[in-house]
Amino acid sequence: MVEVQQTVAAELDRIGAVIDELGSRFADAGHQLHLVGGPVRDAMLGRLQNDLDLTTDARPEQTEKLLKGWADAMWDMGRDFGTIGCRKGPWQIEITTYRAERYDPDSRKPSVDFGDSLVGDLGRRDFTVNAMAVALPGRDFEDPYGGVVDLANRVLRTPGTPEDSFSDDPLRMMRAARFTAQLGFTVAPEVLEAMRAMAGRIEIISAERVRDELVKLICAPYPRRGLSLLVETGLAEHVLPELPALALERDEHHRHKDVYEHTLTVLEQAIEMEDRLGGEPDFVSRFAALMHDVGKPRTRKFVGDGTVTFHHHDVVGAKITRKRMKALRFSNDQIEAVTKLVELHLRFHGYGSGEWTDSAVRRYVRDADDQLERLHVLTRADCTTRNARKAARLRRTYDDLEARIAKLSEEEELASIRPDLDGTQIMEILGIGPSREVGEAYKFLLELRMDEGPMSEEAAEAALREWWVARQG
């Protein structure tokens, strides 16, 4: 406990200038102000960020008056919810009036009432580790629900009963999974039981809010823990049903417990290679790893010798992924990126031991387009065999493919492959105007470029004229 207190004191000293000054402004006006929630928790963990959450008995209009002339910038975060935002130097600050909110059983939106009690405000928060506060400017510690003990034990518990908490805001069940993934915490037995019993209530939450929690979970340091909790409690059946469905299927190589376990391993291996993508958590790469085999349940077939096949599960999986991501309101760019990776994740297996022609390598690069580096990561991560010799062989083979891509890229600028003649030249050579035939000629020249590599304009023109004559005939 002494060590925790020292950590908190050091973290608060780092931001002392801003919180003490702001606390004094509120105190001089007769109002309470507390640093609250995540920042207090993170201060105890020694990882306080620049985003500060505070709570007060002042109403939004009073908060605005107190911030004017002090904040560098100010904005209305959500007046109806009592939140005013501002910036002071490097600090992003949100100040919210004490609240007491409760969901209508059939509503997606909370009904908000302002409160007058810090204890009441803390009691409506999601977990005890987020229900601690520091009074400002005095820095007295407030912990009415035992959050510091739960933080020390790395456990998630609700301030009141979990049933009441999850009834008020069902998204808190997903937040439990997210915090498990972010902090490596476990959930208390009564919280786990309530999540199982109330999983269906997540249906009233908007797709956008579910999506945002899912993204945070997947980009967390320990996504397997959070995803496993979603599956274990039945929440995944409502927000990402393709994931628990994988647990029913055996891997075609029979090297793993099931495709579900294989998928989580692929996800972890993709994360280990994120230095190739810049080193930061990469949602597209991680979600593609999570979804790459979701087509297997629908394509499973038993062969006479007892083996199992999943033909075309890549194509089917891409369609399933697109449908799920649309339902969760992901952006079109994210949908296109993830589905492309799912659809292409098996392409490498046709490479054999290097039998691809240069034309096939060019097509691999063209089809992957701006997702090529992520495809490298996914393809490598998808190797989860326990056979060390086989794994080493696959790595060497993919090393060879990447080397060939690099060589061809240097020689031919693969990333920007274009036909050797443009549309204007095509029309001049063939003596035609803008039309469907120009597009067909362009496609022919592009395929020729992929097959033969760079050509001179003279050779391309000769090939185009020959194609045109054959087409006319």
Backbone torsions as a table, in degrees:
resi	resn	phi	psi	omega
1	MET	NA	-39.6	178.9
2	VAL	-60.8	-41.1	-180.0
3	GLU	-62.9	-40.6	178.4
4	VAL	-63.1	-44.5	-179.7
5	GLN	-61.1	-40.2	179.2
6	GLN	-66.2	-39.1	178.6
7	THR	-63.7	-46.3	180.0
8	VAL	-61.3	-45.1	-179.1
9	ALA	-60.1	-41.6	-179.6
10	ALA	-65.9	-42.4	179.8
11	GLU	-66.1	-41.3	-179.9
12	LEU	-68.8	-33.8	176.6
13	ASP	-61.8	-33.5	-179.0
14	ARG	-64.2	-31.6	-179.8
15	ILE	-111.7	13.6	-174.3
16	GLY	-54.7	-40.3	-176.1
17	ALA	-58.8	-41.8	-175.9
18	VAL	-80.7	-42.7	-174.7
19	ILE	-75.1	-36.2	179.7
20	ASP	-68.9	-41.5	180.0
21	GLU	-64.3	-44.1	-179.7
22	LEU	-68.2	-40.4	178.3
23	GLY	-60.7	-38.5	179.0
24	SER	-65.6	-38.4	179.1
25	ARG	-60.8	-43.9	-179.4
26	PHE	-69.8	-42.0	-179.6
27	ALA	-63.3	-40.9	179.5
28	ASP	-64.1	-25.3	178.9
29	ALA	-92.3	4.4	178.0
30	GLY	84.6	20.9	-178.4
31	HIS	-117.4	154.6	174.5
32	GLN	-88.8	150.8	175.2
33	LEU	-147.0	132.9	-179.2
34	HIS	-134.5	136.7	164.2
35	LEU	-72.7	135.5	-168.1
36	VAL	-146.6	159.5	169.8
37	GLY	71.5	-134.0	-175.6
38	GLY	-54.1	-43.7	179.0
39	PRO	-59.9	-36.5	177.7
40	VAL	-68.2	-45.3	177.3
41	ARG	-58.0	-47.5	-177.1
42	ASP	-68.5	-30.6	175.6
43	ALA	-62.6	-39.3	178.7
44	MET	-68.4	-28.2	179.5
45	LEU	-89.5	-0.7	-179.9
46	GLY	71.3	30.5	-176.7
47	ARG	-137.1	38.1	-179.1
48	LEU	-63.6	132.3	-179.0
49	GLN	-101.0	-171.9	-178.5
50	ASN	-86.5	-5.3	178.1
51	ASP	-93.1	120.6	-176.0
52	LEU	-116.6	129.3	175.4
53	ASP	-105.7	131.2	178.1
54	LEU	-131.0	156.0	177.4
55	THR	-130.8	152.2	-173.2
56	THR	-151.3	161.0	172.8
57	ASP	-85.8	-8.6	178.5
58	ALA	-69.7	144.2	176.3
59	ARG	-79.7	161.4	-174.7
60	PRO	-52.4	-41.5	-178.4
61	GLU	-67.4	-32.4	177.1
62	GLN	-71.6	-39.2	177.1
63	THR	-60.1	-43.7	178.8
64	GLU	-57.6	-44.9	-179.2
65	LYS	-62.5	-38.4	-178.5
66	LEU	-73.3	-25.3	179.9
67	LEU	-84.1	-25.6	-178.8
68	LYS	-62.4	132.6	-179.5
69	GLY	85.6	-10.3	178.3
70	TRP	-111.2	-47.6	-177.9
71	ALA	-74.0	148.5	175.4
72	ASP	-72.7	-32.0	177.5
73	ALA	-154.0	153.7	-177.3
74	MET	-143.6	147.0	179.3
75	TRP	-150.5	160.3	-179.3
76	ASP	-90.1	104.9	-178.8
77	MET	-75.4	-28.0	-176.5
78	GLY	163.4	79.4	-174.6
79	ARG	-56.7	-38.3	-178.7
80	ASP	-63.4	-24.8	178.3
81	PHE	-99.1	3.9	174.3
82	GLY	82.8	16.6	-173.7
83	THR	-109.7	128.9	174.2
84	ILE	-119.5	133.5	-179.5
85	GLY	-108.8	152.8	175.9
86	CYS	-156.2	168.1	176.0
87	ARG	-125.7	135.5	175.7
88	LYS	-134.3	106.0	-174.9
89	GLY	60.8	-129.1	-179.9
90	PRO	-84.1	-1.2	-172.3
91	TRP	-94.6	130.0	172.0
92	GLN	-98.7	122.0	-170.4
93	ILE	-123.4	134.5	172.2
94	GLU	-121.2	127.4	-179.9
95	ILE	-118.8	121.9	-175.1
96	THR	-121.0	134.4	175.5
97	THR	-64.5	143.1	176.0
98	TYR	-44.3	135.3	-176.2
99	ARG	-127.1	157.8	169.0
100	ALA	-142.1	104.4	-175.5
101	GLU	-123.5	153.0	-179.9
102	ARG	-149.4	136.6	177.3
103	TYR	-77.9	139.5	164.9
104	ASP	-69.5	138.9	-176.2
105	PRO	-52.7	-27.0	-176.5
106	ASP	-112.1	12.8	-175.9
107	SER	-111.9	149.7	175.2
108	ARG	-90.7	-9.7	-174.7
109	LYS	-116.9	138.9	-179.3
110	PRO	-77.1	148.9	171.0
111	SER	-94.9	123.5	-171.1
112	VAL	-107.5	130.6	171.3
113	ASP	-123.8	137.0	176.6
114	PHE	-76.4	142.9	179.3
115	GLY	-111.2	177.4	-179.3
116	ASP	-125.2	7.3	-173.5
117	SER	-127.5	131.4	175.4
118	LEU	-63.4	-44.0	-179.2
119	VAL	-61.2	-40.2	178.0
120	GLY	-65.1	-40.2	178.6
121	ASP	-64.6	-44.6	179.8
122	LEU	-65.2	-32.9	-178.3
123	GLY	-68.0	-18.8	-179.9
124	ARG	-94.3	3.2	-180.0
125	ARG	-81.5	166.4	-168.7
126	ASP	-68.3	-50.2	-175.8
127	PHE	-135.6	155.4	-176.2
128	THR	-60.1	-32.6	179.9
129	VAL	-69.2	-13.8	175.4
130	ASN	-107.8	9.2	-177.4
131	ALA	-113.8	36.1	175.7
132	MET	-112.8	154.2	-176.6
133	ALA	-144.6	157.9	175.4
134	VAL	-125.4	119.3	-179.7
135	ALA	-69.2	141.7	179.4
136	LEU	-122.4	138.3	8.1
137	PRO	-91.2	0.4	-173.4
138	GLY	-72.3	-21.9	179.6
139	ARG	67.7	28.2	172.8
140	ASP	-72.1	138.7	-176.5
141	PHE	-89.2	132.8	179.5
142	GLU	-119.6	123.3	-178.5
143	ASP	-145.5	69.1	-174.3
144	PRO	-70.5	-14.3	-174.7
145	TYR	-117.3	14.2	174.1
146	GLY	74.5	31.6	-178.6
147	GLY	-64.2	-34.7	-177.0
148	VAL	-66.9	-33.9	176.9
149	VAL	-68.2	-44.1	178.9
150	ASP	-65.1	-34.5	177.7
151	LEU	-65.5	-41.9	179.1
152	ALA	-64.0	-35.5	179.8
153	ASN	-87.6	-2.3	179.3
154	ARG	55.4	50.9	-178.5
155	VAL	-129.4	145.0	177.4
156	LEU	-100.0	121.2	179.1
157	ARG	-136.6	148.3	-179.4
158	THR	-88.9	149.6	179.7
159	PRO	-60.1	-41.9	174.6
160	GLY	-107.4	-150.9	176.7
161	THR	-74.0	142.6	179.6
162	PRO	-62.7	-30.8	178.8
163	GLU	-61.7	-45.0	178.1
164	ASP	-65.7	-41.6	-178.5
165	SER	-62.7	-45.6	-177.1
166	PHE	-76.0	-23.8	173.7
167	SER	-70.0	-41.2	179.3
168	ASP	-62.7	-43.4	179.5
169	ASP	-149.0	97.7	-177.9
170	PRO	-60.6	-21.5	179.7
171	LEU	-63.6	-18.3	178.9
172	ARG	-62.1	-24.7	176.3
173	MET	-65.5	-40.4	176.5
174	MET	-71.6	-32.8	176.7
175	ARG	-63.9	-33.1	176.3
176	ALA	-61.2	-44.1	178.2
177	ALA	-66.3	-38.1	-179.8
178	ARG	-65.4	-44.1	179.2
179	PHE	-67.0	-32.3	174.6
180	THR	-60.5	-41.0	-179.9
181	ALA	-74.2	-35.1	-177.2
182	GLN	-78.9	-42.5	-171.4
183	LEU	-107.4	-10.2	-177.6
184	GLY	74.4	19.6	-179.7
185	PHE	-80.3	164.7	170.3
186	THR	-107.1	166.0	177.2
187	VAL	-103.2	145.3	178.7
188	ALA	-63.7	150.4	-177.4
189	PRO	-54.5	-41.1	-178.9
190	GLU	-68.9	-29.9	176.5
191	VAL	-70.7	-42.7	177.7
192	LEU	-60.5	-43.5	-179.6
193	GLU	-63.3	-41.6	179.5
194	ALA	-66.9	-37.8	178.1
195	MET	-62.5	-41.1	178.3
196	ARG	-64.1	-43.3	-175.6
197	ALA	-71.9	-28.7	-171.2
198	MET	-113.0	12.1	-175.2
199	ALA	-53.4	-38.2	-177.3
200	GLY	-63.7	-20.7	-178.2
201	ARG	-69.7	-14.4	177.4
202	ILE	-63.0	-17.9	-178.3
203	GLU	-61.0	-24.7	-177.5
204	ILE	-81.3	-8.5	-178.3
205	ILE	-84.5	141.2	-177.9
206	SER	-63.9	150.8	-179.4
207	ALA	-59.7	-35.8	-178.3
208	GLU	-64.1	-41.8	-179.7
209	ARG	-69.4	-39.0	176.4
210	VAL	-62.4	-45.5	179.7
211	ARG	-57.6	-46.6	-177.1
212	ASP	-61.5	-40.3	177.4
213	GLU	-67.1	-38.4	-179.9
214	LEU	-64.7	-40.3	178.7
215	VAL	-63.4	-45.4	179.0
216	LYS	-61.2	-40.2	179.8
217	LEU	-64.1	-48.3	-176.3
218	ILE	-67.1	-30.0	180.0
219	CYS	-89.2	4.3	-179.4
220	ALA	-77.8	167.4	-179.4
221	PRO	-65.0	-29.4	-176.0
222	TYR	-127.3	62.4	-175.2
223	PRO	-61.2	-29.8	179.9
224	ARG	-57.6	-41.0	-178.5
225	ARG	-62.5	-45.2	-179.6
226	GLY	-67.6	-42.7	179.8
227	LEU	-65.5	-39.9	177.9
228	SER	-62.0	-37.8	178.4
229	LEU	-67.0	-39.8	176.6
230	LEU	-60.2	-42.2	-179.7
231	VAL	-70.3	-45.1	-177.3
232	GLU	-60.9	-36.8	-176.7
233	THR	-88.6	-10.3	-177.7
234	GLY	90.8	-3.4	178.2
235	LEU	-63.4	-36.3	-179.0
236	ALA	-60.7	-30.1	178.2
237	GLU	-59.1	-25.8	-176.7
238	HIS	-100.0	-26.7	-174.9
239	VAL	-111.2	-27.5	179.3
240	LEU	-152.1	65.9	-172.5
241	PRO	-62.0	-20.2	179.7
242	GLU	-64.5	-25.4	-177.7
243	LEU	-71.8	-55.4	178.3
244	PRO	-64.0	-24.9	178.9
245	ALA	-62.1	-27.8	-179.0
246	LEU	-67.7	-24.8	-177.4
247	ALA	-67.8	-13.2	-178.5
248	LEU	-87.4	-10.1	-172.1
249	GLU	-110.7	142.2	175.2
250	ARG	-86.5	143.1	174.3
251	ASP	-65.1	142.8	-174.9
252	GLU	-64.6	-21.1	178.9
253	HIS	-92.6	-5.2	-179.7
254	HIS	54.5	35.4	179.5
255	ARG	-102.2	-7.6	-175.8
256	HIS	-132.2	162.3	180.0
257	LYS	-56.6	-45.3	178.0
258	ASP	-168.5	175.2	-178.3
259	VAL	-65.9	-28.7	177.7
260	TYR	-61.1	-49.7	179.3
261	GLU	-65.1	-39.3	176.6
262	HIS	-58.9	-42.8	-177.9
263	THR	-62.8	-44.6	179.1
264	LEU	-65.0	-33.8	177.0
265	THR	-68.1	-42.1	177.2
266	VAL	-60.2	-42.2	177.9
267	LEU	-58.3	-48.1	-178.9
268	GLU	-64.7	-37.4	179.7
269	GLN	-71.1	-33.2	175.8
270	ALA	-65.7	-38.9	178.8
271	ILE	-62.6	-37.6	-179.7
272	GLU	-64.8	-20.4	-178.4
273	MET	-103.7	14.4	-176.8
274	GLU	-68.9	-11.7	174.2
275	ASP	-61.7	-24.4	176.8
276	ARG	-72.1	-17.0	-176.6
277	LEU	-110.4	13.1	178.8
278	GLY	112.9	-11.0	175.0
279	GLY	91.9	-16.8	179.0
280	GLU	-89.5	157.2	176.1
281	PRO	-54.8	126.9	-176.3
282	ASP	-113.6	103.8	-174.9
283	PHE	-60.6	-44.5	-176.3
284	VAL	-59.4	-46.9	179.8
285	SER	-63.1	-44.4	-178.0
286	ARG	-67.0	-42.8	-177.5
287	PHE	-70.5	-33.6	175.1
288	ALA	-63.3	-41.0	176.6
289	ALA	-61.9	-39.3	-178.9
290	LEU	-68.8	-33.0	-173.6
291	MET	-101.8	-2.2	-168.0
292	HIS	-61.8	-26.5	-178.3
293	ASP	-111.3	16.5	-176.1
294	VAL	-68.1	-11.5	176.1
295	GLY	-81.4	-8.9	-175.9
296	LYS	-64.5	-43.7	-179.6
297	PRO	-56.9	-35.3	-177.8
298	ARG	-83.4	-14.5	-176.0
299	THR	-112.5	5.7	-176.5
300	ARG	-67.6	131.9	174.9
301	LYS	-138.9	139.8	177.9
302	PHE	-94.3	128.9	179.4
303	VAL	-93.8	157.6	-175.2
304	GLY	-55.0	-32.1	-178.2
305	ASP	-83.1	6.7	176.1
306	GLY	96.9	-7.4	178.5
307	THR	-81.2	168.0	-178.2
308	VAL	-121.1	139.2	176.8
309	THR	-119.2	156.0	178.2
310	PHE	-135.3	53.3	-175.2
311	HIS	-60.4	135.4	177.1
312	HIS	65.6	20.8	179.1
313	HIS	-68.0	-19.3	176.5
314	ASP	-67.5	-45.5	-180.0
315	VAL	-69.2	-45.7	178.9
316	VAL	-63.0	-42.3	179.9
317	GLY	-61.9	-36.9	178.5
318	ALA	-64.1	-39.7	178.9
319	LYS	-66.5	-42.4	178.5
320	ILE	-63.5	-42.6	179.9
321	THR	-62.2	-44.2	179.3
322	ARG	-59.9	-44.8	-179.3
323	LYS	-63.1	-43.5	-179.4
324	ARG	-66.4	-43.6	-178.5
325	MET	-67.0	-34.3	175.0
326	LYS	-65.2	-41.4	179.7
327	ALA	-63.1	-31.5	179.7
328	LEU	-90.0	6.2	174.4
329	ARG	63.4	38.7	173.7
330	PHE	-73.8	158.8	179.1
331	SER	-68.6	156.4	179.0
332	ASN	-60.8	-37.7	179.9
333	ASP	-63.2	-42.9	178.9
334	GLN	-66.4	-41.0	179.4
335	ILE	-61.1	-46.8	-178.8
336	GLU	-63.5	-41.1	-178.1
337	ALA	-65.4	-48.2	-176.9
338	VAL	-67.7	-45.7	-177.9
339	THR	-64.8	-34.5	177.3
340	LYS	-62.6	-43.1	179.8
341	LEU	-65.5	-41.7	178.3
342	VAL	-62.0	-42.4	-177.5
343	GLU	-69.0	-29.7	-175.7
344	LEU	-97.8	-0.8	-169.3
345	HIS	-66.5	-18.0	179.0
346	LEU	-96.8	-9.2	-171.9
347	ARG	-54.6	-38.9	-176.3
348	PHE	-59.3	-29.1	-174.1
349	HIS	-68.4	-11.2	172.9
350	GLY	-84.1	-4.1	-177.8
351	TYR	-73.0	-23.7	-179.4
352	GLY	61.5	-126.4	178.4
353	SER	-109.5	25.6	177.0
354	GLY	115.8	21.2	-175.4
355	GLU	-76.0	-12.5	-178.0
356	TRP	-60.0	140.8	171.7
357	THR	-78.2	168.5	174.4
358	ASP	-59.1	-34.3	178.2
359	SER	-60.6	-43.0	179.7
360	ALA	-65.8	-37.5	178.2
361	VAL	-65.3	-41.9	178.4
362	ARG	-60.2	-42.6	-178.9
363	ARG	-66.0	-36.5	176.9
364	TYR	-59.1	-45.8	179.5
365	VAL	-67.3	-44.1	-178.9
366	ARG	-62.5	-44.7	-177.0
367	ASP	-67.8	-36.9	178.5
368	ALA	-72.2	-35.1	176.7
369	ASP	53.7	-126.0	-174.9
370	ASP	-77.2	-0.3	177.4
371	GLN	-102.3	14.4	-174.7
372	LEU	-59.6	-46.2	-177.6
373	GLU	-65.4	-39.4	176.2
374	ARG	-65.7	-35.3	177.5
375	LEU	-65.4	-38.6	174.8
376	HIS	-57.0	-46.5	-178.5
377	VAL	-63.3	-49.0	-177.6
378	LEU	-62.6	-44.0	-177.8
379	THR	-63.3	-43.0	178.1
380	ARG	-67.0	-40.3	-179.0
381	ALA	-66.9	-25.8	-175.9
382	ASP	-72.4	-6.2	176.3
383	CYS	-88.4	104.1	-179.5
384	THR	-120.7	18.6	-179.6
385	THR	-63.3	145.1	176.9
386	ARG	-87.9	-3.6	178.2
387	ASN	-81.4	106.0	-173.8
388	ALA	-60.0	-39.7	-178.7
389	ARG	-66.7	-40.8	179.5
390	LYS	-66.5	-42.9	179.8
391	ALA	-61.6	-41.8	179.5
392	ALA	-65.0	-39.1	179.4
393	ARG	-64.6	-42.9	178.8
394	LEU	-62.9	-40.9	178.1
395	ARG	-62.3	-44.5	179.9
396	ARG	-63.0	-40.8	-179.2
397	THR	-64.9	-41.1	179.7
398	TYR	-72.3	-32.4	173.4
399	ASP	-57.7	-42.3	-180.0
400	ASP	-63.6	-42.5	179.2
401	LEU	-62.3	-45.3	179.7
402	GLU	-63.3	-36.0	178.7
403	ALA	-65.9	-40.3	178.5
404	ARG	-66.5	-39.6	177.8
405	ILE	-61.9	-43.7	-179.5
406	ALA	-62.8	-41.8	-179.1
407	LYS	-65.6	-47.3	179.5
408	LEU	-66.3	-36.2	179.3
409	SER	-62.9	-40.7	179.4
410	GLU	-66.0	-36.1	-176.8
411	GLU	-82.0	-34.2	-167.1
412	GLU	-126.5	0.7	-176.5
413	GLU	53.6	59.5	-174.9
414	LEU	-55.3	-34.3	-174.5
415	ALA	-64.8	-18.6	-179.0
416	SER	-127.3	43.2	-179.2
417	ILE	-61.7	128.7	175.1
418	ARG	-135.8	159.5	174.0
419	PRO	-61.2	161.0	-178.1
420	ASP	-77.9	-7.6	174.6
421	LEU	-129.4	140.5	177.7
422	ASP	-92.5	179.9	-175.2
423	GLY	-60.9	-39.6	-179.6
424	THR	-64.1	-42.8	178.8
425	GLN	-64.8	-39.3	179.2
426	ILE	-59.6	-45.8	-179.1
427	MET	-65.3	-38.9	179.8
428	GLU	-65.9	-44.2	-177.7
429	ILE	-65.9	-42.2	-176.0
430	LEU	-89.9	-9.3	179.7
431	GLY	65.9	38.8	-180.0
432	ILE	-125.9	161.8	176.9
433	GLY	-97.4	-176.9	178.1
434	PRO	-54.1	127.7	-176.2
435	SER	-169.5	175.7	178.3
436	ARG	-63.6	-32.0	-178.3
437	GLU	-62.9	-32.3	178.1
438	VAL	-64.0	-42.7	178.3
439	GLY	-63.1	-40.0	179.6
440	GLU	-67.1	-38.5	178.1
441	ALA	-66.0	-40.5	178.3
442	TYR	-60.7	-44.2	179.6
443	LYS	-63.5	-40.8	178.3
444	PHE	-60.0	-46.4	-179.3
445	LEU	-66.0	-33.7	177.7
446	LEU	-66.3	-44.3	178.0
447	GLU	-63.4	-38.3	177.6
448	LEU	-63.6	-40.1	178.1
449	ARG	-63.5	-39.9	179.0
450	MET	-66.3	-37.9	-177.7
451	ASP	-76.4	-42.9	-169.8
452	GLU	-103.7	-14.5	-173.9
453	GLY	83.5	-169.4	-177.0
454	PRO	-61.4	141.1	177.9
455	MET	-127.1	157.5	173.4
456	SER	-73.3	160.0	178.5
457	GLU	-60.5	-37.4	-179.7
458	GLU	-63.4	-44.4	-179.9
459	ALA	-67.1	-39.8	179.0
460	ALA	-65.3	-39.5	179.4
461	GLU	-65.0	-42.4	178.9
462	ALA	-61.5	-43.3	179.4
463	ALA	-64.8	-39.2	179.7
464	LEU	-64.1	-45.0	-179.6
465	ARG	-63.5	-39.8	178.9
466	GLU	-63.5	-43.1	177.9
467	TRP	-62.4	-40.7	-176.6
468	TRP	-66.4	-41.9	178.9
469	VAL	-64.1	-44.2	179.1
470	ALA	-63.0	-36.1	-178.8
471	ARG	-69.7	-39.4	179.3
472	GLN	-67.1	-33.8	-179.3
473	GLY	-73.9	NA	NA
